[in-house]
Amino acid sequence: MIAVDTIQHVATPHVDTLSYLPEALLGGAAILIVLLRSMMRRSAKAFGISVAIAFVGLLASGAAVIAQWHRIETDGAYAAFNGMVAIDGFRVFLAAVVLGATAAALLLSVAYLHREGLEAPEYLALMLLSALGMLAMTAANDLLVVFVALEVLSIALYVLTAFDRRRLTSQEAGLKYFVLGAFSSAVFLYGVALVYGATGTTRLVGTKALPSIAGFLASNTLLDQGALFAGLALLLVGLAFKIAAAPFHMWTPDVYQGAPTPVTAFMASATKAAGFAAILRVLLSGLSIYRLDWRPAIFGLAVLSLLVGSIAALVQNDIKRMLAYSSIAHAGYILIGLEAATSRGRAASLFYLLSYAAMVVGAFAVVAVVSRRGDDRHSLDDYRGLAAQHPMLAGLLAFFLLAQAGVPFTGGFVAKLNVFAAAADARQYALLLVGVLAAAIAAFFYLRVVVLMYMSDPGDAAPSRRIRVDAASGLVLLLALTFTIELGVIPAAYLDWARHATLLFS
C-alpha cells in the first residue's frame, strides 16, 4: 500500500485550445457529416444538410484563424503542444489561402455532384479532412507533424481523385496518385529519420528547454554531415512531389486530367499552398543555417520546373493537362522567391501563392462549367468559337489565363514582378533570365486558347453547346475575378500582410 501523503500531485499540462481549434472544427464538421450519412438514406435532403454543415465548419474554422491572428498581434507568435506546433503570421496567411481555396472547391463540388448525380456527403467529409491536413501543415514545427499532416491530406485526396467510379480516367488517376504519393511519403519519412539521426530531434525551432534542429545546428559543428545532407535531400524530394515541382511532377498531368474538376482545382490551389508551407518552414526555420547548401538544390528545382512546365504545355491538346503543366511552371516561380532566401523573397513566394490560388480556381471553375455532364469535354477543340455562344465564359477564361501569364493590372503581374525583384536583389540573374523566358513561353500557350475561343470557327460543337452556369459556380467566378483584379490594382495591403507573415516563429 502507498501512503496517501507520499502521493505526488502532478499538475495537469496546459493545452492551448485556440492553437488547434481551426483543425478541430474542420474535423468535427467532417465527423458530423459521416454520422449524418450513417443515419440517413442517401437523399437530396441529407446532402443539403451535409453541405450546410461543411460550410458552417469552414466559416467557424476561418473565425478561429482570425482569433489566432488577433492573439499574435497582441502577444506575438507562440508554440503549442511542446513546441510541435507554431502559431505565427506565416501560419495564419497560408491557412487563409487554404480555407479560401477549400471554400471555392466546395462550391464547385456542390454543382458538380448535383450535375453528375453523385450527391454523396462522404465527398464533402473527405474534402474537409484533406483541408484539415493542409491546415496542420501550415503550423507544423516538427517533421513528424509535417508527415502526419501530409498523410491526412493525401489519403483523402487519393479517394477524391478516384471518386467518380463511372469514369475510368478518374479511377486510373486515383491509382497513379496513390502509388506515387505513397512512394514520396516513404521517401520523406526516410529523410525525417536521417535528420533525426544527425541532430537528435525532429523539432524545427525550439527554446533552451526544447531542443530543436535549428538550435542544435547553431551550437554544434557536424564533422560528418552526410546523414544530414542525405536527409535534407530526401525531405526535398518528398515535398517537391507534393508541390508538383520538376522532375518530381510525373503524376501531375494524368491526375489533373482524370480527377473530378473541382478536385483538380482544390489540388492546384490548396495543396500547393500546404506543400510550400512545409518547404518554407523546414528550410527557413529548421535548416536556415545551411542555406548555402540547399539553395543550389532549390535553384535546380526552379529551373527545371519553369522549363519543363512551360515547354511541355505548348504541345498539350487537353486544357486540364495544359493547366497541369502550367501549375508545374508556377511552382518554379514560387521557388524563385525561396531560392533568394531573403525576407523579400519569402514575402514574394507567399503573395504568389495567394494570387495563384485565385487565378487557378477561376480557370478551373470555367473548365468545370464548360465540360458539362460527364466531365469529359476538355479538349481544346471544345473551346473553339466559345466566345460566339458564351462570351462571358470565354472572357472570364481569357482573363484568368492572361492573369497567369502576368499581364498588368492582375494579381499574376504583381506576383511575378515581386519574385523577379527578389531574384534581382539576391543577384540571381541567371534564375531571373530563366523566369522571364518561361513567362514569354507561357504567354504563347495561354494566348493559344484565347485565339481558339475568339478567332476560330466553332464547327460541329456549336449546335450541341448548351452551357448553364449554376449559382455556386457563378459565385466562385465572381469572387475569383474580383480578387484577382484587386491583387493587381491595389496589392499594397496584401503585400504588407505577406511581409508580416515572413516573421516565422523562432
Steps between C-alpha positions, in 0.01 A plus 500: 500500500621851420448757768272782399748762610767360265290548188633786291251723331599556138370817341280443201679630189345806349357449152443814299164435334532784250816350350311201358147643481494560118599138433262369767206686348568358153542151642184535707300606194637204302411254778152650532444455126608136518269436796213667317568284194484185715163597646325629188438347162670650201271785405503861387402606853791314660740649246363850557548470876853369444581798281375736770711323765809517275470874447422569866813304590704700250368833626561402861853389414561832326377685808743300715787593267403867534504455879851358472602805296367738766688311770822517297453873455460540876740246649725403208561160342489201729544123503271227631503125558852498639627714214370270225256762369584864426229765478642802319421734213627244250245246623214748492581623146517154345207373705294779344611387152411136578158584644415735214597241240307231688187715509525561125556129430201407715278744309614351169452151641138562599412585141717219362354228725145610422568507128667158497247336734767436765346686792706321764561654844820297539654707219456813711645327808805391303562853375474639852741236632748579225473870586558406866833341402593808302423729794712283728787522252496881508566490877732198517819571696607137510586264217275231644207743501580582137491129415170435679342807339633390161337159539167642617470733203630244251285199593183706466621637165571150366134409556370831366705458182340162430157601630317486167503121462310520169798661330798275434732802483400598854577153639829490311597845630420397858713186473796686350479771763481242779798294383729795434374689806569204728851475356566871557372474858740212567787707358404791725485273806848364424617860487346568842683198642836617363457857625404362842809281498720799418348750746324292766164676455224557247386836639585782258529796741495493879634660815775413748260263672380353170779364276454568130673449168573872464640522854715188462651611170566851635691375802677193358732432209432174321823327403309253283214672319409214270192387693367855530547576130347166397202569728462851359503362144231243582285762672521718190407211272193413708376859516589580138261222398218668691555842339538346151854626443704344219646240477252361757197609299426176312165447671366849440366496139323164531352574844387852408339365184325201658386644832158670529557862399414650844755263656756613244433862597539402866834327436636781285428768759473370857737203473770712341469757781530226764798341330683829477412572864697189597795577271528862612479415869743207483764687302462849644443399862670169568778506242554871445864475609563261208347728237822504296462124465131474413475806275669324201241220528216754501665673201495173306139424592393851398675489162370154415146586607497820295636339184318165518168659591513774236634293211285190559185714521557614141413160353196414712158459338311452827438815702531323836835354401609842379404653833683215674826588326424864568476409871845345480637822352332708770671284763824613340411867543421446869832317541677809363389691808615218727836473326564869561493411874419858602203653678391654169525162332291332769234771476499468120446123525209543741336768287545278192321212675209731584475637146539164333224346713251761377605472134508122478169453684339743257645319198387158620156638585454591133633157397251331735210694348606447138561126547129447576355162606754221478798729576677381186494798262850627566647499154610838369267439205208527744600865551497595132273796445386502864483880494228491233254299713615589853698824495497536879655158562756556226587841643544360850723215385705738287540730800616225736743359244646841421526571872709184536711623212566818700318775312485836685216588740464140614630313802721289274692807384572623853593148614750447219642850541568434867676165454710647220589800718599263782724304263662823377563617858668167575710535181352183354503636148515160330186387682334831419579451130352149501188633672450774242555250215248258653248785535537581131444134404201478732341803337500309170303197621257714698436716194450184296183426697383861472545488122301175481213656692486830311643439154402143410190353345304296758432236235293196606504599868264796450159326467547288817665764715251586773680617811326605818689682774361396837486742793785337698741502205396855413583612854844338479567669166391839633714474814805373309465780242461770767789374709738461204429857390534631855838330541615662177364852553529557876742235627664708776299358791559142391870560439532647850316199640739266317804690634361481852442126456868438422585552869503130585481369854850483652 
